[in-house]
Amino acid sequence: MSKADNSVGFDCRQAFADELTALAAADPRIVAVCNDSVGSSNLGGFRKAYPDRVINVGIAEQNMVGVAAGLANGGYKPFVCAASPFLTGRALEQIKADIVYAGFPVVLCGMSPGMAYGELGPTHHSIEDLAWMRATGDLTIAVPADPAQTRAVLRFAAASEKPIFLRVGRHKVPAVMPDDTAFTPGHAHVLREGSDVTLLAIGTMVSRALAAADHLAAEGVQARVINACSVKPLDEALVLTAARQTRGLVTVEEGVLHGGLGSAVAELLAQQHPTPMRMLGVDRLAPTGSTNFLLAHFGLTDDGIARAARELLAGTAR
Amino acid sequence: MQTTEHPAAPLRLDADALSAWRDRRQTFARADAASRKSALDRSARHLRQQVLHTIHAAGLGHVGGDLSVADILTTLFEGVMTLDPQRPDWEERDRFILSKGHCAAALYGTLAACGFFSAERLAHFAADLSPLNGHPNRNKIPGVETNTGPLGHGLPVGVGCATAAQMAGQAWRTYVVLGDGELQEGSNWEAAMYAAHRKLDNLVAIVDRNRLQQGLPTEETNTLEPLADKWRAFGWQVHEVDGHDTAALYEAFTTPHPGQPRAVIAHTVKGKGVSFMENGVEWHHKVPSDAQYQAALAELGEA
């Protein structure tokens, strides 16, 4: 079996930066708010084009999110761009009170999420962000899988009257979505049909789920692959259909198992259509290591996903 | 206070109150300094009475801080800020943020006095499903700019508002009222640093310096002094006043401060106006009994 090679492919930050700059050309209300993160958020081009529309508050995440709420109050459309662990963790109460509860249409862009900063250790891993954001009121959550979907989420966010959190991946990924893909909250994409098992993945895990489906197909197992980019709201109809039409679901995410995508699916199925599941993700603070090492460590590889699917099928009678 | 409306009914403009507020504003604009002060003092006394009605009826609230901030709120809404209660989302209105959101009853009394909604609805303060939440909610209450309650949130949002006006080249101004106790939250100092960095001379932070927090005096909890020096060190122009002297407050809020944000340290008395509440730490959120309510109203005089 070949391993998916994640050292090649696309860094979604470039698509993010290009699309944001293009959107800003069309909408003078758009501003970027950041915490000394112009470089890490790849905002150099945006700043060159619109130097006065970068609000760099310095290393101060609570103030950053509060300032974004105030800018929205004053008629601007803020895109907060900051490393996801600090945006979501350090400013969690500001996100809850100033953005979600107050209802300002701020776009929270969690850069370099998951274990993109693997070598920097658990302080810099952002594996809790989806659980924290899912628990926080009426906040749309998007985890795009590739550059095209990153662009699609940004286009949606720019026009949205509600707050949204999106993850902008740093770890390179292959393109899996068509260039003209659109983002709709509550809408997931079936990337491959299959009737034996369903692989439901987000972000960096989508291409790996597709590779896992190739492995399984070679063994005669037909896996359906779903890109569940809209973690909240979840595409409940599509998940329930998959639960009815296949023998079980494997969820795959670069994040904690407690409160993320797998939890969302389990909450739904437990109440509406109990179905065998395997949940792949991270079950503790991760050790320090390269991203690829850590993903393999937690079985977040094409082999790991295929193995989970086999185990699931072995435990279910047709 | 009597009202026939359901506690959960949306708040609506009060045309009579709006008209009366506009009349007061016009009179204020033409008046001399002494008449202005007496007008503000009269409105502040009325607000204090309203606060007592509201908290006594609801059986909860933060009366001590409501009474300490009453002259500040009155001076801003009766004399200083440019507002149109008929258009609470008017782009070029001045922004007011009550960072010490637990003093919502005082803010609601102030907004009702401007006609944003009827004072009768104050009877629904903190009632089940009432729009008049225990802490301000911008989506339910016209005149509220952002949701506050957790401490240390108002100044960052105010800095964002002032930044928006600065970027847009608009003249509207932003006023943020902070409790002194909440200055122990670090987020205030993140915001203070950035406000000075941006030279936000359209931003005024007002510290309600009543020297008491929920459990103890501030200086026995986590020393704030030298407070004026702290603000100056962060790049702010500081103006210290008696926070119950409406003439001094008016001057502090209206004197330009080019190139710098202004911090007004308003020295106040928690529970101001009711002798047995003044400087009593227990009156942070104690609710007056019927007898205490009547005694307090008697001290504050007739409406």
Boltz contact constraints between the chains, C-beta under 6 A:
constraints:
  - contact:
      token1: [A, 57]
      token2: [B, 194]
      max_distance: 6.0
  - contact:
      token1: [A, 60]
      token2: [B, 190]
      max_distance: 6.0
  - contact:
      token1: [A, 62]
      token2: [B, 187]
      max_distance: 6.0
  - contact:
      token1: [A, 62]
      token2: [B, 190]
      max_distance: 6.0
  - contact:
      token1: [A, 63]
      token2: [B, 156]
      max_distance: 6.0
  - contact:
      token1: [A, 63]
      token2: [B, 190]
      max_distance: 6.0
  - contact:
      token1: [A, 63]
      token2: [B, 191]
      max_distance: 6.0
  - contact:
      token1: [A, 63]
      token2: [B, 194]
      max_distance: 6.0
  - contact:
      token1: [A, 66]
      token2: [B, 156]
      max_distance: 6.0
  - contact:
      token1: [A, 66]
      token2: [B, 157]
      max_distance: 6.0
  - contact:
      token1: [A, 67]
      token2: [B, 156]
      max_distance: 6.0
  - contact:
      token1: [A, 67]
      token2: [B, 159]
      max_distance: 6.0
  - contact:
      token1: [A, 67]
      token2: [B, 160]
      max_distance: 6.0
  - contact:
      token1: [A, 69]
      token2: [B, 146]
      max_distance: 6.0
  - contact:
      token1: [A, 69]
      token2: [B, 157]
      max_distance: 6.0
  - contact:
      token1: [A, 69]
      token2: [B, 160]
      max_distance: 6.0
  - contact:
      token1: [A, 70]
      token2: [B, 157]
      max_distance: 6.0
  - contact:
      token1: [A, 70]
      token2: [B, 160]
      max_distance: 6.0
  - contact:
      token1: [A, 70]
      token2: [B, 161]
      max_distance: 6.0
  - contact:
      token1: [A, 71]
      token2: [B, 160]
      max_distance: 6.0
  - contact:
      token1: [A, 71]
      token2: [B, 164]
      max_distance: 6.0
  - contact:
      token1: [A, 73]
      token2: [B, 145]
      max_distance: 6.0
  - contact:
      token1: [A, 73]
      token2: [B, 161]
      max_distance: 6.0
  - contact:
      token1: [A, 74]
      token2: [B, 161]
      max_distance: 6.0
  - contact:
      token1: [A, 74]
      token2: [B, 164]
      max_distance: 6.0
  - contact:
      token1: [A, 76]
      token2: [B, 164]
      max_distance: 6.0
  - contact:
      token1: [A, 93]
      token2: [B, 150]
      max_distance: 6.0
  - contact:
      token1: [A, 97]
      token2: [B, 147]
      max_distance: 6.0
  - contact:
      token1: [A, 97]
      token2: [B, 150]
      max_distance: 6.0
  - contact:
      token1: [A, 97]
      token2: [B, 153]
      max_distance: 6.0
  - contact:
      token1: [A, 98]
      token2: [B, 153]
      max_distance: 6.0
  - contact:
      token1: [A, 98]
      token2: [B, 157]
      max_distance: 6.0
  - contact:
      token1: [A, 101]
      token2: [B, 147]
      max_distance: 6.0
  - contact:
      token1: [A, 102]
      token2: [B, 138]
      max_distance: 6.0
  - contact:
      token1: [A, 102]
      token2: [B, 146]
      max_distance: 6.0
  - contact:
      token1: [A, 102]
      token2: [B, 147]
      max_distance: 6.0
  - contact:
      token1: [A, 103]
      token2: [B, 139]
      max_distance: 6.0
